[in-house]
Amino acid sequence: MSDGFSPEQLLQLEAIVEKGVRKGFADAGLRIDDGADTDEARRDFSFLRTIRRTLGGWATSLGWFIILSVLGTVVWLITQGLNLWKGQ
């Protein structure tokens, strides 16, 4: 019994894995047969990353705006309550 794979087995395994990965990408709609297709896929993923980062930044800003609005409203209500209490 051998502890490792023979060079021929490694080549066969590499070919099987490569074929499986290419088939998986093709099933997902990603063509990587040609260098131009690979570059196109990279640009697509870069575009998606840019959108994700932009939306993430907007979501963070919107979250802080909501938190600060709620806190500002609470402070305003407390101030109005204290002014009303002082006036009586």
Rosetta blueprint (number, residue, H / E / L):
1 M L
2 S L
3 D L
4 G L
5 F L
6 S L
7 P H
8 E H
9 Q H
10 L H
11 L H
12 Q H
13 L H
14 E H
15 A H
16 I H
17 V H
18 E H
19 K H
20 G H
21 V H
22 R H
23 K H
24 G H
25 F H
26 A H
27 D H
28 A L
29 G L
30 L L
31 R L
32 I L
33 D L
34 D L
35 G H
36 A H
37 D H
38 T H
39 D H
40 E H
41 A H
42 R H
43 R H
44 D H
45 F H
46 S H
47 F H
48 L H
49 R H
50 T H
51 I H
52 R H
53 R H
54 T H
55 L H
56 G H
57 G H
58 W H
59 A H
60 T H
61 S H
62 L H
63 G H
64 W H
65 F H
66 I H
67 I H
68 L H
69 S H
70 V H
71 L H
72 G H
73 T H
74 V H
75 V H
76 W H
77 L H
78 I H
79 T H
80 Q H
81 G H
82 L H
83 N H
84 L H
85 W H
86 K H
87 G H
88 Q L
